[in-house]
Amino acid sequence: MNWRNTSVIVVLILANYLVFGTLATFVFPPTPVTAPTRLVKATFTPGVVELQNVGTLTYDFLTPTKTPTFTPTVTITATGTVRTPTAVR
């Protein structure tokens, strides 16, 4: 395939892009962007708010437990120094 045939195919692909892009804007028009609206809410309501009784809590609280940590200890023997890890609670 020589250069002229390849350039014709490239021009046809670009023309299809333009035609289908224009067709898509007519079939699926873009929606206009509108600014969000805010509702005004009262910041102070005069009057007394009635208090309501609240029942007891029905769940248990989680309490953390101490995890064992390993600390190296040094024991001296006749042959030399030996380190052994021990768990501290």
C-alpha positions, 0 to 999 in steps of 0.5 A, spaced: 500 500 500 503 506 497 503 513 501 497 516 497 492 510 499 494 511 506 493 518 506 486 517 504 484 512 509 487 517 514 482 523 511 476 518 511 477 516 519 478 524 521 472 525 517 468 520 520 470 523 527 467 530 525 461 527 522 459 522 528 462 528 533 457 533 530 451 528 530 452 526 537 452 533 539 445 533 536 442 527 539 445 527 546 446 535 547 450 537 553 446 539 559 448 546 562 452 547 568 448 550 574 450 553 580 448 549 586 443 552 590 443 553 598 437 553 603 437 558 608 436 555 615 435 558 621 441 559 626 437 560 632 430 557 634 427 561 640 423 557 645 425 551 650 427 545 647 424 539 651 429 534 654 427 527 653 430 521 657 435 516 654 435 509 656 441 505 659 446 503 654 445 496 651 453 494 649 459 493 653 465 498 653 471 495 650 477 495 655 484 494 652 489 489 655 496 489 656 500 485 651 506 481 653 513 485 651 519 481 650 525 484 654 532 481 653 535 479 660 543 478 661 545 472 665 552 471 667 555 464 667 562 461 668 563 460 660 560 467 658 554 471 657 548 468 654 542 472 652 535 469 653 528 473 651 523 473 657 516 475 657 514 481 661 506 482 663 
